[in-house]
Amino acid sequence: MAPLNNGSLPPSAVGHRGFIDRVEYVRLLEQALRALGYEGVARQLEGESGVTQQPAEASAFRAAVLQGDYDAALQLLPAVAADPSAVGSSRVLLLKAKYVELVQRGATGEALQVLRQELQPLAVQQQVLHSLAALLLRSPHASAPPSPAASGAAASPGGGNGSNCWGGAVAAPSPSLGPLAAAPAVSEEQLAEGRAALLEQLQGSLHDSLLIPERRLEELVEQALLSQLDRCPFSNSLSQRLSLFSDYQAGPDQLPSLPGQVLRDHSSEVWAVAFSPDGQWAASASKDGSALLWAVTASGRLEGASPLQRQATACQLVAFSPSSQMLLVASLDATVRLYDVGSARLLRIFTVGGQRTSQSAAAGAVTAISWFPDGARFLAATHKAIEVFDSRHGGGGLLHRLRSPHAFTYDVAVAGSDCLITVGQDRKIGFTRLSDGRTHLISEWGTVTSIALSRCGRLLATNLTDSQVHLWQLPPGLAAADDAHAAAAPHSADYSNGMAAMNGSSSAAGSVSAASPPSPPPLHLPPQLGQGGDPFDQLPMTPFLHFRMGEARPSRFVLRSCIGGGRSGFVACGAEDGPLYIWSARTGQQLQCLEGHSGCVNAVAWNPALPWLLASAGDDGTVRTFLAPAVVRR
């Protein structure tokens, strides 16, 4: 029997539930104190508690990685690795980092030696080695590959002209290499950021009991706060600050449910409504051939309606650029008009599918418009054509005409800089990667008429013809990610290896100059070079949640839903018989059913900057807004 604690020894667990190991808790406190800059207090706690944050070899390994001393880190690796099998994968990561930094410093001879003598013997995948070799060849510090003599390494067999250092053909760098492909010079701050990311990537292969994950106590506290948010279905705030002194609570008054404005500036059915990414503008498109632009006030009012265009052909889609400075308006006559938001001035007119069509020609109707993250390119689609345009080009601007995976396309969305999501009458959702042309089709339960992507790129809403909305969880990395990588994508990207350009590309494509991307942090290897895997292999087979609007019945119209609110926590969609529904994007629970429109609600939009503001467009010719009661009462 274990002896009772007589009070002379501290308890082995803390917390009234006894879940928390005392020694681990003290170690986390010491780590947190050091992260906050309280080194002296952390040492005093170590002295009084008799608990050391981590062994000396673990501290030395961490310091070696963060200082870029990869040889020392490789020597210490066996002492901190979780098991022998983890040593090999961690060694590859460290050597990759060592190689990349050498290339970035211009030490091409040393880099080549690492590639030949350290990485190649580890049986690294040939695709990875080819990409790393291409990185060396594209280095701005060397106009030609270093000779074997210069690097002090013997040439491998078959390493003649046009071959790489292990005898195979040097592959062109993969487009997914993104910013690493040019090996730009980097600052010390960027090096530090990249090394910290590398340490985090290595963490999964190391003994947690030896090397504590970085800022572990902060991570645990954030997990607890996120759990509180997830348990509250009405959480609808953009604030990143939550109190640690009380549990988070929110009620239905946080959701937009009070009727606000009823805007009757259109003379016929309103088919589209959208907010700008900065939340300061709203736009709508109508069957009457008009498109309107409003300024959104801090109180959530839409004011100063500016008519952008009035024509005989119906307007059915609007889309703001990522910068909120430009607006696209799509019409049934196969045209897309580009406007300057600040002045409401028409800048350019683009024709989709090669030529304008009459209003009665359904094949010419523009069914989708979507911006690329660079803010220069946009996509426009008809039932039969998908085309990419340069918004800055006044002579047509066509860059590429792309093949659709569907015989008849209903909607298309750009996900990041390298992925298209498409739907058509074949009851399939298509995912196509532009850089290599890989396409993956997912079966839906019925025909999908429209799609909506969350701002984070992780949630996809699909509207079916039987009054259902499905919510899909997309894998991380599918939306190509982060904005830095998106900005680095050249505007005239070559899709010839992907969705091959039909009939060639416009001559304008050759005149487009790519913007100079900012130097990104180093060592962030793409998934193909790391352990993340290909997101196309992780696509879901079934939707995460299902929402139904009233009774199951065939829909006669295209309804457009949206994902919005704090942390993209809600899905909203209008119904053919007038109500507007709001569901939780985490649980699927119906939270609101709003009345107002006297006919079909064609589209809804959630303000990204004011999560308590929702707008809807209906067949009754109105644009209506809804506000959260909690905000109105202030």
URLINGI-V329297 format. One record per residue. OMEGA is omega in degrees with one decimal (* if undefined). D_LAST is the distance of its C-alpha to the last C-alpha in whole Angstrom. Layout:
# URLINGI-V329297
omega-><OMEGA;OMEGA>
d_last-><D_LAST;D_LAST>
This chain:
# URLINGI-V329297
omega-><180.0;-180.0;177.2;176.9;-177.4;178.1;179.7;178.9;177.4;179.4;-179.5;-180.0;176.3;-176.8;-174.2;176.0;178.1;-177.5;-166.0;176.6;-174.1;-177.0;178.8;180.0;178.9;179.0;177.4;177.5;178.9;177.9;-179.3;179.2;179.1;178.7;178.1;179.1;-178.0;-177.5;-179.2;179.0;179.0;178.3;178.4;177.7;176.3;-179.4;-176.6;-177.7;-174.4;-178.9;178.4;-175.7;179.1;-179.2;-176.5;-177.2;177.8;177.5;-179.6;178.7;179.2;-179.8;-179.1;179.5;-176.3;177.6;179.6;177.0;-171.2;176.7;177.3;179.3;179.4;178.2;-177.8;-172.7;-178.7;-177.8;-176.7;-178.3;-177.3;178.5;-177.3;-178.6;-179.6;-177.9;-176.6;-179.1;178.7;178.0;179.0;179.8;179.8;-179.7;174.6;-179.7;177.8;-179.8;-177.3;-179.8;177.1;177.6;-178.4;177.0;-178.6;179.2;-172.7;178.8;178.3;179.4;179.2;178.1;177.1;-178.9;-175.1;-167.8;-176.9;-178.1;-175.9;179.8;-178.6;178.1;175.5;-179.5;-178.5;179.6;179.0;179.1;178.7;-179.3;178.4;177.5;178.3;176.6;177.9;-178.0;-178.7;-178.2;179.3;-177.6;-177.6;179.8;178.0;179.7;178.7;179.2;177.9;-179.5;-178.6;-176.8;179.9;-178.8;179.2;178.1;178.8;179.7;177.1;-176.0;-179.7;-177.0;178.4;-179.7;178.7;-169.8;175.7;171.2;178.3;178.7;178.5;179.4;173.2;-178.8;178.3;175.8;-178.8;175.9;174.8;-172.0;179.7;-173.5;-178.4;178.7;-177.3;172.6;-175.1;178.9;177.3;178.8;178.5;176.1;-179.9;179.3;178.8;179.2;176.2;177.3;177.5;178.8;177.5;179.0;179.4;-170.2;-178.0;-179.2;-175.9;175.8;177.1;-179.2;178.0;-178.1;-177.7;174.5;-176.7;176.3;-174.1;-179.7;176.9;179.4;-179.9;178.8;178.5;177.1;179.3;179.0;177.9;177.3;176.4;178.2;-177.9;-180.0;-178.8;-174.7;-176.0;178.8;-173.5;-178.8;174.9;-177.6;177.6;-177.6;175.4;-179.3;174.0;-173.5;178.7;178.7;-178.7;176.5;175.8;-177.9;-178.6;-178.8;177.6;-177.0;176.4;-177.6;178.0;176.4;177.9;-178.4;169.1;-173.9;-174.9;-175.9;175.6;-178.3;178.9;-176.6;176.4;-171.6;-176.7;172.8;-178.0;171.8;175.3;-179.7;178.4;176.0;-173.3;-177.5;173.2;179.4;179.0;179.3;-171.6;174.7;-179.4;178.0;-178.4;171.2;-175.5;179.4;177.3;167.7;180.0;-179.3;179.5;178.8;176.5;177.8;174.4;-172.6;173.5;-179.0;178.5;177.6;-179.9;-179.9;171.7;-175.9;-178.2;-176.8;-177.7;172.7;-174.8;-178.7;172.6;179.2;176.9;175.6;179.3;179.5;-176.3;-176.0;-179.8;-177.9;173.7;175.0;-178.1;-176.1;-179.8;-178.7;177.2;177.8;172.2;-180.0;-179.2;-178.2;168.8;-173.7;-176.3;-176.9;-175.9;-176.5;175.4;-178.8;-176.2;174.0;179.7;178.9;-177.1;178.2;173.4;-179.4;176.5;179.0;176.4;-177.8;-176.9;-178.7;-175.7;-178.3;-178.1;-179.3;175.9;-174.9;-178.5;169.8;-177.0;-179.4;166.3;-176.5;-178.5;178.3;178.8;-179.4;171.2;179.8;174.6;-176.0;165.7;178.3;-173.2;-174.3;171.0;-175.3;177.6;-176.8;170.3;-175.4;-176.5;-172.3;-176.4;-175.9;-178.6;172.7;-177.3;176.9;-176.4;170.1;-170.0;176.6;176.8;176.0;-179.8;176.8;-178.5;-171.3;178.5;-176.3;179.7;174.9;175.4;177.3;-174.9;-176.7;-169.7;-175.4;172.2;173.6;-174.2;172.4;179.7;-175.4;-177.9;179.7;179.3;168.1;-178.1;174.1;-177.5;176.8;-173.8;-172.9;-179.5;175.4;-179.4;179.4;177.5;-179.2;177.5;-179.9;173.5;-177.8;-179.1;179.4;179.6;-177.6;179.3;179.3;176.8;-178.0;176.6;-177.8;-179.7;179.6;-177.2;-178.7;178.8;176.1;178.0;177.6;-179.0;-176.5;179.5;177.6;175.5;170.1;177.4;177.8;-178.5;173.2;-178.5;-177.2;176.4;179.6;-178.5;-177.3;176.0;162.0;-169.4;-174.0;-179.3;178.8;179.6;-179.8;-178.3;-178.3;179.6;-175.9;179.4;-176.3;-178.7;179.2;-174.0;176.9;-176.7;-179.6;-167.0;-178.3;179.6;-179.5;-179.7;179.2;-178.6;177.3;178.7;-175.5;-177.4;-176.5;-177.4;178.0;-178.8;176.3;178.7;-177.5;174.2;178.6;-177.2;176.0;-179.2;172.1;175.1;-176.2;177.9;-176.9;-178.0;-179.5;-178.9;-176.2;-175.3;-177.8;-179.8;-179.6;177.6;176.8;-176.5;-179.8;-177.5;178.0;-179.4;177.9;-179.5;-178.9;177.7;177.9;178.6;177.5;179.9;-178.1;177.7;178.5;-179.2;179.7;-180.0;-171.4;173.6;177.3;-176.6;179.0;175.9;174.6;-176.2;-175.7;179.0;-179.8;-179.1;-171.8;-173.3;172.9;179.6;178.3;175.4;-178.6;-178.8;-176.7;170.4;-178.0;174.7;-174.2;172.8;178.4;172.4;178.3;178.5;-175.5;-176.3;-178.9;173.9;-175.3;-178.5;168.8;-170.7;177.4;178.0;-179.8;179.2;179.1;-178.3;173.9;-171.6;-175.0;174.5;179.4;179.6;-179.1;-176.3;179.9;178.4;-172.9;178.4;-178.3;179.5;178.0;179.7;-179.9;-173.9;177.3;178.0;176.3;-177.0;164.4;-176.9;176.9;177.0;-176.5;176.7;179.8;-178.9;179.7;-178.9;-177.4;-176.0;*>
d_last-><62;60;60;57;55;56;53;55;54;50;49;49;46;42;39;40;40;43;42;42;45;45;47;45;42;44;45;41;40;43;42;38;39;41;39;37;40;41;44;46;44;44;48;48;46;49;52;50;50;53;50;51;48;50;54;56;56;53;52;54;54;50;51;54;51;49;51;53;56;57;60;59;57;59;62;59;58;60;59;55;55;55;58;61;59;56;58;59;56;55;58;57;53;55;57;55;53;56;57;54;54;58;57;54;56;59;62;63;66;64;62;65;66;63;63;67;68;65;62;65;67;64;64;61;60;62;59;57;60;61;57;58;61;59;57;60;61;58;58;58;60;63;64;67;67;68;72;73;75;72;70;73;73;75;75;74;77;76;74;75;74;70;70;68;69;69;71;69;68;65;62;59;56;54;51;49;50;47;47;50;52;52;53;51;51;48;47;47;43;44;47;45;42;45;47;43;43;47;46;44;46;49;47;47;51;51;51;48;50;51;49;45;43;41;38;38;36;33;34;34;31;29;31;29;26;26;28;25;23;25;26;22;22;18;18;16;15;17;17;21;20;20;21;24;24;22;22;20;18;16;15;16;12;12;15;14;16;14;16;15;18;22;24;27;29;32;35;35;34;32;33;31;27;26;24;25;25;23;20;21;23;24;27;29;32;34;38;38;39;36;33;30;28;24;22;18;16;13;11;13;15;19;21;24;27;30;33;34;37;39;42;44;43;40;38;36;35;32;32;30;32;31;30;28;31;33;33;35;36;39;41;43;46;46;44;41;40;38;36;34;31;30;33;33;37;39;41;43;44;45;48;47;51;53;53;51;51;51;48;50;51;48;50;48;45;43;41;39;38;37;36;38;36;38;37;40;41;40;42;42;44;46;47;50;49;47;47;46;45;45;42;44;47;48;51;50;48;49;50;51;51;51;52;50;50;50;52;50;46;43;40;40;38;38;37;38;41;43;43;42;41;43;43;46;47;49;47;46;44;45;45;47;47;48;50;52;52;51;50;49;48;46;47;44;44;44;44;41;40;37;35;32;32;29;28;30;33;33;32;34;33;36;36;39;41;40;37;36;34;35;34;36;36;37;39;38;40;40;38;40;38;36;35;38;41;39;40;43;44;47;46;49;49;53;52;56;56;53;52;55;55;57;59;58;55;55;56;53;52;55;53;50;50;47;45;46;43;42;44;43;43;47;48;45;48;47;47;51;52;50;49;46;48;48;44;46;48;45;44;43;45;42;39;36;34;35;33;34;32;34;38;40;41;43;40;41;39;37;34;32;29;27;26;22;19;19;23;24;23;23;26;25;27;28;31;34;33;30;27;25;25;23;25;25;27;28;29;30;28;26;22;22;24;22;24;24;27;30;32;32;29;31;29;25;23;21;19;20;18;15;15;13;15;18;21;24;27;29;33;31;31;27;25;21;18;16;12;11;9;7;5;6;4;0>
